Amino acid sequence: MGSQSSHIDFALIGHQDSWKKITGFIEFLTKGKRKLTESQAAEVYSFIPPRAVFDIEVRSITGQTVRGSYIETFISPDELGLRYWKRNMFKVQEAAACARQLNAAVATLGGFTSIVLEGRDDSLNDGSYTKFTTGNTLTAAFIVRNLEKACRRFGKELGDQQLLVIGATGDIGSACLEYFSRKVKKVLLCARQQVILDALAAKLQRQGIAAQASTDIRQLLPQADLVIAIASSTIENFVPELCKKDIIICDAGYPKNLVFDLKGYFSDRLFSGGMGQVQGGYSFTPEIHHSFYHFPVECVGHGCLQEAVILAFENMHEPFSTGKGNITLEKMDRIYALANKHGIRESPLFNPLMAWD
């Protein structure tokens, strides 16, 4: 595995999003010797220390190949809230230490683990050979382009649409707002803190942009033609009966759970956002693909993880995405262009239940 090498091109730090995946993951780790039920897995999973569990080879359409390792944090999908903040922070820091031990040139903190770099403290990048990125810039770039693709598919003109961003004050949410705010008819902002939302809405209004904000999604849903949902946990009060029948929803959170919460309502108008497809392909050693790959299209992965791969292809060993609110349209265009250069493009429109195209 990657630990046997004096240097690897990249490291991907992540966590699993469901107990179904985790039971398969544990079976893989124990080489089939242990088959646990989901309740049994829940009793032991979070006590496993972070470590590299498989190696990855990614191929560019330019002919380049980069090699790295996936580091599992073993953060429980039931423990993503503030109550478990300290425990999860410690796990992320342990996973980052694993990336340094592997001498990874660049590492990405995928999904919930990006909390470390989205805060004010960027100590991970202080004097470290391994440079850490959240991957949020590429995630945002894939989200906005997939939503534009969905609008074209259904004949929706952006200038006539009202866009609801759930998680509008977060790093990715604010980037999506920056991209769409002057392209749509009105932006609807939803997040947890009303004071911050009101300040954001007032800022947009001063720029001549129609904006409305609320912490209660039920006040905004009836107006929404388009939705970008970036919350990382189940979105409370998302009442499908309040939605327009031709609404388009981008489920860009991790875990992506809207499709299951709204099953039977918008299956043909709800897609998984922030995903990229690797046209050159990738492979794992040892082969774990069957244990956790549940996408209905081939060779897709999360944009946050793919950002590190692109940086490795380009020998750009730098913290490309860090902090909160630092994503610019220029950076989104830059990383998107580099992704396309290597054949990593926004994924086809799909959700876990079906592929759109």
C-alpha positions in Angstrom: 0.0 0.0 0.0 0.9 3.7 -0.1 2.8 3.4 3.2 5.5 1.4 1.5 6.4 4.3 -0.7 8.6 7.2 0.2 6.3 9.6 -1.6 2.8 9.5 -3.0 1.2 12.1 -5.2 -2.0 12.7 -3.2 -4.1 11.5 -0.2 -7.8 11.5 0.1 -9.3 11.9 3.6 -12.9 10.9 4.0 -15.7 9.2 5.8 -18.5 6.8 4.9 -22.1 8.2 4.7 -24.2 5.1 5.5 -24.1 2.0 7.7 -24.8 -0.1 4.7 -21.5 1.0 3.1 -19.7 0.6 6.4 -20.7 -3.0 6.9 -19.2 -3.8 3.5 -16.2 -1.7 4.4 -15.5 -3.6 7.6 -15.9 -6.9 5.7 -13.3 -5.7 3.3 -10.9 -4.6 6.0 -11.2 -8.0 7.7 -10.8 -9.8 4.4 -14.2 -11.3 4.7 -13.6 -12.8 8.2 -16.2 -10.6 9.9 -19.7 -9.8 8.7 -21.5 -7.4 11.0 -25.0 -6.2 11.1 -25.4 -2.4 10.9 -26.2 -2.3 14.7 -23.0 -4.3 15.4 -20.9 -2.0 13.2 -22.3 1.0 15.0 -20.9 -0.3 18.3 -17.3 -0.5 17.1 -16.8 1.7 14.1 -16.0 5.0 15.7 -13.4 3.4 17.9 -11.2 2.4 14.9 -8.3 4.9 14.5 -7.9 6.7 11.1 -5.6 4.9 8.6 -4.9 4.4 4.9 -7.0 1.5 3.7 -6.3 1.3 -0.1 -4.3 2.9 -2.8 -5.6 4.7 -5.9 -4.3 5.1 -9.4 -6.0 7.8 -11.5 -5.3 8.2 -15.2 -5.5 11.5 -17.2 -6.5 11.7 -20.8 -3.1 13.4 -21.4 -1.4 10.0 -20.6 -0.3 11.0 -17.1 -0.9 8.8 -14.1 -0.9 9.8 -10.4 -1.0 7.5 -7.4 -2.3 8.1 -3.9 -4.0 6.6 -0.9 -7.4 6.8 0.7 -7.4 7.5 4.4 -10.6 6.6 6.3 -11.4 8.7 9.4 -13.9 6.2 10.8 -16.2 9.0 11.7 -19.7 7.6 12.4 -22.4 8.9 10.0 -24.6 9.3 13.2 -22.0 11.6 14.8 -21.7 14.6 12.5 -23.3 17.1 14.8 -21.8 19.7 17.3 -22.2 17.2 20.1 -19.3 15.2 18.7 -17.2 18.1 17.5 -14.1 17.5 19.6 -14.0 13.7 18.9 -14.3 14.3 15.2 -11.7 17.1 15.1 -9.3 14.7 16.8 -10.0 12.1 14.2 -9.5 14.5 11.3 -6.2 15.6 12.8 -5.1 12.0 13.1 -6.0 11.3 9.5 -4.0 14.4 8.5 -1.0 12.9 10.4 -1.5 9.7 8.3 -1.2 11.8 5.1 2.0 13.4 6.4 3.4 10.0 7.3 2.7 8.8 3.7 4.6 11.9 2.4 1.6 12.9 0.3 2.3 15.9 -1.8 -1.2 17.2 -1.5 -4.2 15.9 0.5 -7.9 16.8 0.4 -10.2 16.8 3.3 -13.5 15.5 1.8 -17.0 15.9 3.1 -17.4 16.6 6.8 -13.6 16.5 7.4 -13.2 19.8 5.7 -14.3 21.5 8.9 -10.6 21.8 9.9 -9.7 24.0 6.9 -13.0 25.9 6.8 -12.2 27.3 10.2 -9.9 30.1 11.0 -7.0 27.8 12.1 -5.0 26.6 9.1 -2.2 25.1 11.1 -2.3 21.9 9.0 -0.5 23.8 6.2 2.1 25.5 8.5 5.5 24.1 7.6 4.1 20.8 6.4 5.4 19.1 3.3 1.9 17.8 2.7 -0.4 20.6 1.6 -4.1 20.3 2.5 -7.1 21.5 0.6 -10.9 21.2 1.2 -11.7 20.6 -2.5 -14.6 23.0 -2.2 -13.6 25.0 -5.2 -14.0 22.1 -7.7 -17.1 21.0 -5.9 -18.7 24.4 -6.4 -17.6 24.4 -10.1 -19.2 21.1 -10.7 -22.4 22.1 -8.9 -23.1 25.2 -10.9 -22.3 23.6 -14.3 -24.5 20.6 -13.6 -27.4 22.9 -12.5 -27.0 24.8 -15.8 -27.1 21.5 -17.7 -30.3 20.5 -15.9 -31.9 23.8 -16.8 -31.0 23.3 -20.4 -32.5 19.8 -20.3 -35.8 21.1 -19.1 -35.8 24.3 -21.2 -35.5 26.7 -18.2 -34.0 30.1 -18.8 -31.8 31.1 -15.9 -33.0 34.7 -16.0 -36.6 33.6 -15.2 -35.7 31.3 -12.2 -35.7 31.8 -8.5 -32.8 29.9 -6.9 -32.9 28.6 -3.3 -29.6 27.9 -1.7 -29.8 25.8 1.4 -26.5 26.4 3.3 -26.1 29.8 1.7 -23.6 31.1 4.2 -21.2 28.2 4.0 -18.1 28.0 1.8 -19.7 26.2 -1.1 -23.0 27.9 -0.8 -21.5 31.4 -0.9 -19.5 30.4 -4.0 -22.7 29.1 -5.8 -24.4 32.4 -4.8 -21.6 34.4 -6.3 -21.9 32.4 -9.5 -25.7 32.6 -9.9 -26.7 35.8 -8.2 -26.6 37.9 -11.4 -27.8 35.2 -13.6 -31.2 34.3 -12.0 -34.3 36.3 -11.3 -34.0 36.1 -7.5 -31.9 34.3 -4.9 -33.5 32.7 -1.8 -31.1 32.2 1.1 -31.5 29.6 3.8 -29.1 28.7 6.7 -29.2 28.3 10.5 -28.4 31.9 11.7 -30.9 34.6 10.8 -28.5 37.5 11.6 -25.9 36.3 9.2 -28.5 35.5 6.5 -30.0 39.0 6.9 -26.6 40.6 6.5 -25.9 38.5 3.3 -29.3 39.4 1.9 -28.8 43.1 2.6 -25.4 43.0 0.9 -26.9 41.4 -2.2 -29.7 43.9 -2.3 -27.3 46.8 -2.2 -25.7 45.3 -5.3 -29.1 45.4 -7.0 -29.8 41.7 -6.6 -33.2 40.5 -5.6 -32.7 38.4 -2.4 -34.8 37.0 0.4 -33.5 35.2 3.5 -35.0 32.9 6.1 -33.9 30.1 8.5 -37.3 28.5 7.8 -37.1 26.7 4.5 -40.9 26.4 4.4 -41.1 30.2 3.8 -38.9 29.9 0.7 -39.8 26.6 -0.9 -43.1 27.8 -2.6 -41.1 30.4 -4.6 -38.2 28.2 -5.6 -37.7 27.0 -9.2 -34.2 25.7 -8.5 -32.7 24.4 -5.3 -29.0 23.8 -4.3 -29.0 21.9 -1.0 -25.5 21.9 0.6 -26.5 20.9 4.1 -24.5 17.8 5.3 -27.3 16.3 7.3 -31.0 15.7 6.7 -32.7 18.9 5.8 -35.5 19.5 8.3 -38.8 21.0 7.2 -38.3 20.3 3.5 -41.9 19.8 2.7 -42.3 18.5 -0.9 -45.9 19.5 -1.1 -44.8 23.1 -0.9 -42.6 22.8 -4.0 -43.4 23.7 -7.6 -44.1 20.6 -9.7 -41.3 21.5 -12.2 -38.7 22.3 -9.5 -35.1 21.1 -10.1 -33.1 20.1 -7.0 -29.3 19.7 -6.7 -28.5 17.6 -3.7 -24.9 18.7 -3.1 -24.5 17.8 0.6 -22.6 14.9 2.0 -24.2 12.6 2.8 -26.5 13.0 -0.1 -29.8 12.1 1.5 -32.4 14.3 -0.1 -33.1 11.7 -2.8 -34.2 9.2 -0.1 -36.1 11.7 1.9 -38.0 12.9 -1.2 -38.3 9.5 -2.8 -41.4 9.4 -5.0 -41.6 13.1 -5.4 -38.8 14.4 -7.7 -36.8 11.4 -8.7 -36.5 12.7 -12.3 -35.7 16.3 -11.3 -33.3 15.7 -8.4 -29.6 15.0 -9.0 -26.4 14.5 -7.0 -24.3 17.6 -7.3 -20.6 18.3 -6.9 -19.6 15.1 -8.6 -17.1 14.6 -11.4 -16.5 11.7 -13.9 -12.9 10.5 -14.6 -12.8 9.8 -18.3 -9.4 8.2 -18.0 -10.6 5.9 -15.3 -9.1 4.9 -11.9 -8.4 1.7 -10.0 -7.9 0.6 -6.4 -5.4 -1.6 -4.8 -6.5 -3.8 -3.2 -9.8 -3.8 -5.1 -12.5 -2.4 -2.9 -14.7 -1.0 -5.6 -17.6 -3.4 -5.0 -17.7 -2.6 -1.2 -18.8 1.0 -1.5 -19.4 2.1 -5.1 -23.1 2.6 -5.5 -23.4 5.1 -8.3 -25.5 4.3 -11.4 -22.9 5.7 -13.7 -19.2 4.7 -14.1 -16.1 6.4 -12.8 -17.6 9.2 -10.8 -16.4 10.6 -7.5 -16.8 13.6 -5.3 -15.3 16.8 -6.6 -13.8 17.6 -3.2 -11.6 14.5 -3.5 -10.9 15.0 -7.2 -9.4 18.5 -6.5 -6.4 16.9 -4.9 -6.0 14.6 -7.9 -6.0 17.5 -10.3 -3.4 19.4 -8.2 -1.2 16.3 -8.3 -1.5 16.1 -12.1 -0.4 19.7 -12.3 2.3 19.5 -9.6 0.5 22.3 -7.8 1.3 21.3 -4.3 -0.6 24.0 -2.6 -3.7 24.6 -0.3 -5.9 25.5 -3.2 -9.1 25.7 -1.2 -8.9 26.8 2.5 -10.8 29.0 4.9 -14.4 30.1 4.4 -15.6 32.5 1.8 -12.4 32.5 -0.2 -13.7 30.8 -3.3 -13.7 33.2 -6.3 -15.2 32.8 -9.7 -11.7 33.0 -11.1 -10.5 30.1 -9.0 -13.6 28.1 -9.9 -12.9 28.7 -13.6 -9.2 27.8 -13.2 -9.7 24.5 -11.4 -12.5 23.5 -13.7 -10.3 24.2 -16.8 -7.5 22.0 -15.3 -10.0 19.3 -14.5 -11.3 19.3 -18.1 -7.7 19.2 -19.3 -7.2 15.8 -17.6 -10.6 14.5 -18.6 -12.3 15.0 -15.2 -15.6 16.7 -16.0 -18.9 17.3 -14.2 -20.7 14.0 -14.0 -23.8 13.0 -16.0 -27.0 14.0 -14.2 -27.9 11.2 -11.8 -29.1 10.4 -8.3 -28.6 7.1 -6.4 -31.9 5.8 -7.7 -31.4 6.5 -11.4 -29.4 8.2 -14.1 -30.9 11.1 -16.0 -28.7 10.8 -19.1 
